[in-house]
Amino acid sequence: MNSVRLAIICDYPEENWHSMDLCAQMLLKQLQSEHSASLQTIQICPTFNRRFQQIPQLGKKQLAYNSDRLLNRFWDYPHDLKNRVKDFDFYHISDHSYAHLAHVLPAERTGVYCHDLDAFRSLLEPAKEPRPGWYQAMSRRILHGLQSCSLVFYSTTEVRKQIEHYQLVEPSRLVHAPYGIAPEFSMNSEPDILLPQIPKQPFLLHVGSCIPRKRIDILLEVFAQVRSIHPELQLVKVSGEWTSSQQQQITQLNIGNSIIHLQGLQRSTIAALYQRASAVLLTSEAEGFGLPVIEALACGGIVVASDIPVLREVGGEVVMYCPITDISAWVQTIEQVLANPNCTPTINSRLTQAQKYSWSNHAQIIGKSYLKLAGIENI
């Protein structure tokens, strides 16, 4: 049997969507190492062309970067794929926000991973997320691309519920493929270089972007109140760029000197932070999965997270949950953890929960799905 040629279509790394990059990397790695006999898996990611960023006086502005993003996504990438359609048997779009690429691919041989519905929120709930007409048109093209695919993968039952609620995709085309945990995230992980910025005193940890649904305003308010009780406590923030409103809040709360903001870290270093943090906080009001939850648990970390269905699904009974906007509940829970870490679910139970998730299993599900489309039942 000749192996099936599967293209893994990745995000431009210049967009800095680290979780999307991780999912594509882990899928590619697992398929190439464990299923090479049945699948010939190749990564697709064209060169990112900088046009507006090369213009003097304009190049360093956000407008120039965003303009280059749009041109690369909607002009360069589709044209590159058009020239490669005959090179592969099947195509896997690893990030649903790139689903417009499906318009230049054979629908019956294309699948997409739907991580969440954020990219379509302006269409699904326009009153809650009003956007200009051009943005809605862009979102609509992406959504129609997703809807044209033969396979739509998802990470949690909560994402599936939302897809079915809005009747976006026929249920028969949906495939549950939960995320996994990169090998660096374990109790035995050692960072290559332990950063000098990692504090020796107690600290709380947040890993993730600063986009609105992460509710960084809650994170900062909670930290400020806990710090008023524990002045030595610090907050380590990994990834993301502060917005102007977040910077203002930090100034108003007078907590800037107690925050360490780190970016571009190796996974082994993030694992060390998970291990050493007094608690890992996830204050999001919405998530498609919540990778930091299982990553932290795999490192033996104590997790305090928003009480939303998707995080309950992923974290199970070993995560401590707080209502999103109930600041006093967050503060009280963190106070309990700081006073007595043994009041939390046991480290063995946290590790057991993390072990439910595997990139190997993730890749096997996706690989089997494409082989089934090819008429091959075994992988």
C-alpha positions as a Python dict, from the first residue, in 0.01 Angstrom:
ca = {
    (1, 'M'): (0, 0, 0),
    (2, 'N'): (133, 342, -97),
    (3, 'S'): (127, 592, 187),
    (4, 'V'): (-132, 867, 175),
    (5, 'R'): (16, 1213, 125),
    (6, 'L'): (-121, 1450, 390),
    (7, 'A'): (-38, 1822, 398),
    (8, 'I'): (-44, 1994, 737),
    (9, 'I'): (-127, 2357, 666),
    (10, 'C'): (23, 2574, 940),
    (11, 'D'): (-13, 2933, 1058),
    (12, 'Y'): (251, 3187, 971),
    (13, 'P'): (483, 3183, 1274),
    (14, 'E'): (508, 3563, 1238),
    (15, 'E'): (153, 3582, 1378),
    (16, 'N'): (277, 3452, 1714),
    (17, 'W'): (-17, 3221, 1788),
    (18, 'H'): (193, 2988, 2000),
    (19, 'S'): (-84, 2743, 2089),
    (20, 'M'): (-178, 2704, 1722),
    (21, 'D'): (187, 2649, 1632),
    (22, 'L'): (219, 2390, 1909),
    (23, 'C'): (-85, 2192, 1788),
    (24, 'A'): (47, 2179, 1433),
    (25, 'Q'): (400, 2086, 1547),
    (26, 'M'): (282, 1806, 1774),
    (27, 'L'): (49, 1662, 1508),
    (28, 'L'): (326, 1668, 1249),
    (29, 'K'): (578, 1514, 1487),
    (30, 'Q'): (348, 1232, 1600),
    (31, 'L'): (226, 1141, 1251),
    (32, 'Q'): (580, 1139, 1112),
    (33, 'S'): (722, 932, 1399),
    (34, 'E'): (436, 689, 1460),
    (35, 'H'): (240, 658, 1134),
    (36, 'S'): (490, 706, 852),
    (37, 'A'): (402, 368, 698),
    (38, 'S'): (48, 477, 615),
    (39, 'L'): (81, 857, 600),
    (40, 'Q'): (341, 1074, 432),
    (41, 'T'): (297, 1395, 628),
    (42, 'I'): (441, 1724, 503),
    (43, 'Q'): (427, 2068, 662),
    (44, 'I'): (302, 2358, 449),
    (45, 'C'): (393, 2713, 551),
    (46, 'P'): (493, 2968, 285),
    (47, 'T'): (737, 3250, 345),
    (48, 'F'): (576, 3552, 509),
    (49, 'N'): (612, 3848, 273),
    (50, 'R'): (671, 4186, 435),
    (51, 'R'): (549, 4469, 216),
    (52, 'F'): (411, 4750, 429),
    (53, 'Q'): (664, 4675, 702),
    (54, 'Q'): (942, 4761, 455),
    (55, 'I'): (809, 5114, 401),
    (56, 'P'): (1008, 5377, 593),
    (57, 'Q'): (808, 5566, 859),
    (58, 'L'): (533, 5305, 834),
    (59, 'G'): (712, 4973, 886),
    (60, 'K'): (713, 4970, 1266),
    (61, 'K'): (348, 5064, 1303),
    (62, 'Q'): (78, 4809, 1392),
    (63, 'L'): (-114, 4908, 1078),
    (64, 'A'): (177, 4794, 859),
    (65, 'Y'): (196, 4457, 1036),
    (66, 'N'): (-181, 4399, 1016),
    (67, 'S'): (-185, 4494, 648),
    (68, 'D'): (92, 4244, 577),
    (69, 'R'): (-100, 3979, 773),
    (70, 'L'): (-412, 4026, 563),
    (71, 'L'): (-223, 4017, 233),
    (72, 'N'): (-30, 3705, 333),
    (73, 'R'): (-337, 3525, 461),
    (74, 'F'): (-581, 3610, 184),
    (75, 'W'): (-356, 3656, -120),
    (76, 'D'): (-16, 3490, -85),
    (77, 'Y'): (-116, 3173, 101),
    (78, 'P'): (-408, 3081, -131),
    (79, 'H'): (-194, 3140, -439),
    (80, 'D'): (81, 2921, -299),
    (81, 'L'): (-166, 2640, -227),
    (82, 'K'): (-321, 2662, -573),
    (83, 'N'): (13, 2565, -719),
    (84, 'R'): (42, 2262, -488),
    (85, 'V'): (-305, 2109, -502),
    (86, 'K'): (-181, 1808, -702),
    (87, 'D'): (107, 1741, -464),
    (88, 'F'): (-106, 1585, -189),
    (89, 'D'): (-397, 1349, -138),
    (90, 'F'): (-545, 1528, 165),
    (91, 'Y'): (-512, 1862, 337),
    (92, 'H'): (-539, 1939, 708),
    (93, 'I'): (-585, 2307, 798),
    (94, 'S'): (-447, 2317, 1151),
    (95, 'D'): (-615, 2644, 1256),
    (96, 'H'): (-977, 2729, 1176),
    (97, 'S'): (-891, 3100, 1134),
    (98, 'Y'): (-709, 2991, 815),
    (99, 'A'): (-1014, 2799, 690),
    (100, 'H'): (-1059, 3038, 395),
    (101, 'L'): (-775, 2838, 236),
    (102, 'A'): (-1024, 2555, 186),
    (103, 'H'): (-1171, 2756, -103),
    (104, 'V'): (-869, 2667, -320),
    (105, 'L'): (-857, 2303, -207),
    (106, 'P'): (-1073, 2001, -298),
    (107, 'A'): (-1345, 2005, -31),
    (108, 'E'): (-1385, 1627, -28),
    (109, 'R'): (-1016, 1588, 65),
    (110, 'T'): (-980, 1873, 316),
    (111, 'G'): (-1025, 1890, 691),
    (112, 'V'): (-988, 2168, 946),
    (113, 'Y'): (-933, 2187, 1321),
    (114, 'C'): (-1187, 2415, 1489),
    (115, 'H'): (-1026, 2526, 1818),
    (116, 'D'): (-1305, 2766, 1917),
    (117, 'L'): (-1562, 3000, 1760),
    (118, 'D'): (-1387, 3330, 1834),
    (119, 'A'): (-1316, 3405, 1469),
    (120, 'F'): (-1690, 3390, 1395),
    (121, 'R'): (-1825, 3570, 1701),
    (122, 'S'): (-1907, 3889, 1507),
    (123, 'L'): (-2133, 3680, 1281),
    (124, 'L'): (-2287, 3461, 1551),
    (125, 'E'): (-2338, 3730, 1815),
    (126, 'P'): (-2311, 4066, 1634),
    (127, 'A'): (-2472, 4256, 1924),
    (128, 'K'): (-2206, 4133, 2167),
    (129, 'E'): (-1916, 4176, 1925),
    (130, 'P'): (-1991, 4446, 1669),
    (131, 'R'): (-1739, 4465, 1387),
    (132, 'P'): (-1713, 4669, 1064),
    (133, 'G'): (-1847, 4527, 741),
    (134, 'W'): (-1506, 4438, 599),
    (135, 'Y'): (-1425, 4232, 909),
    (136, 'Q'): (-1755, 4046, 892),
    (137, 'A'): (-1697, 3974, 523),
    (138, 'M'): (-1355, 3830, 608),
    (139, 'S'): (-1504, 3619, 889),
    (140, 'R'): (-1780, 3498, 660),
    (141, 'R'): (-1528, 3378, 401),
    (142, 'I'): (-1334, 3193, 671),
    (143, 'L'): (-1654, 3036, 807),
    (144, 'H'): (-1770, 2926, 461),
    (145, 'G'): (-1431, 2766, 408),
    (146, 'L'): (-1467, 2571, 732),
    (147, 'Q'): (-1819, 2464, 638),
    (148, 'S'): (-1697, 2329, 303),
    (149, 'C'): (-1452, 2084, 463),
    (150, 'S'): (-1527, 1714, 482),
    (151, 'L'): (-1386, 1686, 835),
    (152, 'V'): (-1403, 1934, 1123),
    (153, 'F'): (-1200, 1837, 1429),
    (154, 'Y'): (-1263, 1982, 1775),
    (155, 'S'): (-1102, 1958, 2119),
    (156, 'T'): (-1386, 1955, 2375),
    (157, 'T'): (-1753, 1866, 2393),
    (158, 'E'): (-1818, 2232, 2479),
    (159, 'V'): (-1683, 2341, 2138),
    (160, 'R'): (-1900, 2076, 1972),
    (161, 'K'): (-2206, 2203, 2159),
    (162, 'Q'): (-2142, 2553, 2028),
    (163, 'I'): (-2093, 2429, 1671),
    (164, 'E'): (-2419, 2235, 1690),
    (165, 'H'): (-2601, 2520, 1867),
    (166, 'Y'): (-2527, 2757, 1577),
    (167, 'Q'): (-2578, 2475, 1322),
    (168, 'L'): (-2245, 2550, 1157),
    (169, 'V'): (-2147, 2199, 1048),
    (170, 'E'): (-2329, 1870, 996),
    (171, 'P'): (-2266, 1656, 1309),
    (172, 'S'): (-2157, 1363, 1091),
    (173, 'R'): (-1848, 1560, 986),
    (174, 'L'): (-1736, 1643, 1343),
    (175, 'V'): (-1447, 1449, 1499),
    (176, 'H'): (-1338, 1476, 1863),
    (177, 'A'): (-957, 1498, 1882),
    (178, 'P'): (-849, 1633, 2225),
    (179, 'Y'): (-513, 1802, 2266),
    (180, 'G'): (-211, 1647, 2433),
    (181, 'I'): (81, 1755, 2647),
    (182, 'A'): (426, 1830, 2507),
    (183, 'P'): (700, 1611, 2664),
    (184, 'E'): (867, 1912, 2829),
    (185, 'F'): (568, 1947, 3060),
    (186, 'S'): (638, 1691, 3329),
    (187, 'M'): (759, 1663, 3686),
    (188, 'N'): (1107, 1580, 3554),
    (189, 'S'): (1142, 1872, 3315),
    (190, 'E'): (1454, 2083, 3355),
    (191, 'P'): (1494, 2419, 3179),
    (192, 'D'): (1802, 2460, 2961),
    (193, 'I'): (1877, 2789, 3132),
    (194, 'L'): (1686, 2889, 3443),
    (195, 'L'): (1603, 3253, 3383),
    (196, 'P'): (1734, 3496, 3643),
    (197, 'Q'): (1395, 3670, 3623),
    (198, 'I'): (1224, 3373, 3787),
    (199, 'P'): (1169, 3490, 4144),
    (200, 'K'): (1284, 3298, 4446),
    (201, 'Q'): (995, 3432, 4651),
    (202, 'P'): (635, 3302, 4608),
    (203, 'F'): (464, 3392, 4281),
    (204, 'L'): (139, 3339, 4094),
    (205, 'L'): (159, 3244, 3727),
    (206, 'H'): (-48, 3320, 3418),
    (207, 'V'): (42, 3172, 3078),
    (208, 'G'): (-139, 3302, 2773),
    (209, 'S'): (-226, 3604, 2564),
    (210, 'C'): (-382, 3931, 2676),
    (211, 'I'): (-686, 3921, 2446),
    (212, 'P'): (-1024, 4023, 2598),
    (213, 'R'): (-1159, 3674, 2672),
    (214, 'K'): (-858, 3601, 2896),
    (215, 'R'): (-999, 3860, 3142),
    (216, 'I'): (-661, 3998, 3239),
    (217, 'D'): (-850, 4270, 3426),
    (218, 'I'): (-969, 4001, 3670),
    (219, 'L'): (-617, 3860, 3698),
    (220, 'L'): (-469, 4199, 3785),
    (221, 'E'): (-741, 4290, 4036),
    (222, 'V'): (-713, 3952, 4209),
    (223, 'F'): (-335, 3978, 4226),
    (224, 'A'): (-352, 4331, 4367),
    (225, 'Q'): (-583, 4222, 4648),
    (226, 'V'): (-381, 3911, 4735),
    (227, 'R'): (-60, 4114, 4727),
    (228, 'S'): (-205, 4361, 4978),
    (229, 'I'): (-207, 4066, 5221),
    (230, 'H'): (123, 3916, 5097),
    (231, 'P'): (345, 4209, 4991),
    (232, 'E'): (629, 3977, 4889),
    (233, 'L'): (409, 3791, 4636),
    (234, 'Q'): (483, 3841, 4265),
    (235, 'L'): (292, 3777, 3945),
    (236, 'V'): (473, 3613, 3654),
    (237, 'K'): (297, 3674, 3323),
    (238, 'V'): (412, 3461, 3029),
    (239, 'S'): (329, 3571, 2672),
    (240, 'G'): (97, 3839, 2542),
    (241, 'E'): (134, 4215, 2502),
    (242, 'W'): (-33, 4442, 2756),
    (243, 'T'): (-311, 4655, 2610),
    (244, 'S'): (-323, 5024, 2699),
    (245, 'S'): (-616, 4963, 2937),
    (246, 'Q'): (-423, 4682, 3109),
    (247, 'Q'): (-120, 4909, 3147),
    (248, 'Q'): (-342, 5176, 3299),
    (249, 'Q'): (-489, 4922, 3541),
    (250, 'I'): (-143, 4809, 3647),
    (251, 'T'): (-51, 5173, 3718),
    (252, 'Q'): (-373, 5243, 3906),
    (253, 'L'): (-329, 4932, 4122),
    (254, 'N'): (37, 5018, 4179),
    (255, 'I'): (150, 4662, 4111),
    (256, 'G'): (397, 4718, 3826),
    (257, 'N'): (702, 4649, 4044),
    (258, 'S'): (557, 4312, 4146),
    (259, 'I'): (494, 4184, 3792),
    (260, 'I'): (748, 3994, 3583),
    (261, 'H'): (646, 3981, 3216),
    (262, 'L'): (826, 3712, 3011),
    (263, 'Q'): (798, 3628, 2642),
    (264, 'G'): (953, 3387, 2395),
    (265, 'L'): (1030, 3120, 2656),
    (266, 'Q'): (1125, 2761, 2583),
    (267, 'R'): (866, 2506, 2690),
    (268, 'S'): (1112, 2360, 2942),
    (269, 'T'): (1136, 2700, 3112),
    (270, 'I'): (758, 2737, 3122),
    (271, 'A'): (745, 2388, 3277),
    (272, 'A'): (985, 2506, 3549),
    (273, 'L'): (754, 2800, 3617),
    (274, 'Y'): (453, 2566, 3644),
    (275, 'Q'): (646, 2358, 3898),
    (276, 'R'): (762, 2651, 4110),
    (277, 'A'): (447, 2869, 4106),
    (278, 'S'): (237, 2885, 4423),
    (279, 'A'): (-64, 2866, 4191),
    (280, 'V'): (-134, 2884, 3818),
    (281, 'L'): (-429, 3112, 3740),
    (282, 'L'): (-658, 3096, 3438),
    (283, 'T'): (-913, 3379, 3457),
    (284, 'S'): (-1065, 3334, 3109),
    (285, 'E'): (-1434, 3388, 3044),
    (286, 'A'): (-1415, 3163, 2737),
    (287, 'E'): (-1177, 2895, 2609),
    (288, 'G'): (-1177, 2629, 2341),
    (289, 'F'): (-970, 2400, 2562),
    (290, 'G'): (-729, 2570, 2803),
    (291, 'L'): (-388, 2412, 2737),
    (292, 'P'): (-221, 2575, 3042),
    (293, 'V'): (-454, 2373, 3265),
    (294, 'I'): (-325, 2031, 3158),
    (295, 'E'): (31, 2155, 3109),
    (296, 'A'): (40, 2284, 3466),
    (297, 'L'): (-121, 1966, 3602),
    (298, 'A'): (137, 1754, 3418),
    (299, 'C'): (407, 1949, 3602),
    (300, 'G'): (234, 1891, 3934),
    (301, 'G'): (112, 2251, 3949),
    (302, 'I'): (-183, 2380, 4150),
    (303, 'V'): (-443, 2534, 3917),
    (304, 'V'): (-710, 2790, 4005),
    (305, 'A'): (-938, 2853, 3708),
    (306, 'S'): (-1260, 3019, 3599),
    (307, 'D'): (-1568, 2812, 3662),
    (308, 'I'): (-1673, 2766, 3300),
    (309, 'P'): (-1785, 2437, 3139),
    (310, 'V'): (-1484, 2387, 2913),
    (311, 'L'): (-1232, 2423, 3196),
    (312, 'R'): (-1443, 2192, 3415),
    (313, 'E'): (-1430, 1938, 3133),
    (314, 'V'): (-1052, 1960, 3094),
    (315, 'G'): (-951, 2004, 3458),
    (316, 'G'): (-1202, 1767, 3614),
    (317, 'E'): (-1205, 1746, 3993),
    (318, 'V'): (-838, 1836, 4043),
    (319, 'V'): (-864, 2207, 3959),
    (320, 'M'): (-997, 2470, 4201),
    (321, 'Y'): (-1270, 2679, 4035),
    (322, 'C'): (-1395, 3033, 4096),
    (323, 'P'): (-1683, 3230, 3939),
    (324, 'I'): (-1522, 3453, 3676),
    (325, 'T'): (-1608, 3795, 3821),
    (326, 'D'): (-1621, 3702, 4190),
    (327, 'I'): (-1299, 3868, 4302),
    (328, 'S'): (-1349, 3777, 4667),
    (329, 'A'): (-1382, 3406, 4575),
    (330, 'W'): (-1055, 3419, 4380),
    (331, 'V'): (-877, 3596, 4664),
    (332, 'Q'): (-1012, 3356, 4926),
    (333, 'T'): (-915, 3050, 4722),
    (334, 'I'): (-563, 3176, 4657),
    (335, 'E'): (-530, 3268, 5024),
    (336, 'Q'): (-613, 2908, 5116),
    (337, 'V'): (-353, 2777, 4874),
    (338, 'L'): (-84, 3010, 5003),
    (339, 'A'): (-165, 2925, 5365),
    (340, 'N'): (-183, 2551, 5310),
    (341, 'P'): (-90, 2398, 4972),
    (342, 'N'): (-205, 2060, 5107),
    (343, 'C'): (-566, 2181, 5098),
    (344, 'T'): (-558, 2133, 4720),
    (345, 'P'): (-624, 1810, 4527),
    (346, 'T'): (-332, 1571, 4567),
    (347, 'I'): (-39, 1581, 4329),
    (348, 'N'): (-109, 1222, 4224),
    (349, 'S'): (-465, 1312, 4127),
    (350, 'R'): (-339, 1613, 3929),
    (351, 'L'): (-90, 1398, 3741),
    (352, 'T'): (-355, 1133, 3673),
    (353, 'Q'): (-586, 1394, 3520),
    (354, 'A'): (-309, 1520, 3294),
    (355, 'Q'): (-231, 1167, 3175),
    (356, 'K'): (-573, 1152, 3006),
    (357, 'Y'): (-436, 1378, 2731),
    (358, 'S'): (-187, 1264, 2469),
    (359, 'W'): (-61, 1410, 2141),
    (360, 'S'): (-12, 1052, 2024),
    (361, 'N'): (-383, 986, 2067),
    (362, 'H'): (-464, 1322, 1907),
    (363, 'A'): (-257, 1236, 1598),
    (364, 'Q'): (-396, 883, 1573),
    (365, 'I'): (-754, 1013, 1565),
    (366, 'I'): (-674, 1267, 1295),
    (367, 'G'): (-466, 1022, 1091),
    (368, 'K'): (-738, 756, 1102),
    (369, 'S'): (-996, 1010, 988),
    (370, 'Y'): (-804, 1096, 672),
    (371, 'L'): (-729, 731, 597),
    (372, 'K'): (-1099, 658, 633),
    (373, 'L'): (-1170, 927, 373),
    (374, 'A'): (-918, 746, 152),
    (375, 'G'): (-1105, 419, 205),
    (376, 'I'): (-842, 275, 438),
    (377, 'E'): (-970, 155, 774),
    (378, 'N'): (-646, 75, 957),
    (379, 'I'): (-357, 299, 1057),
}
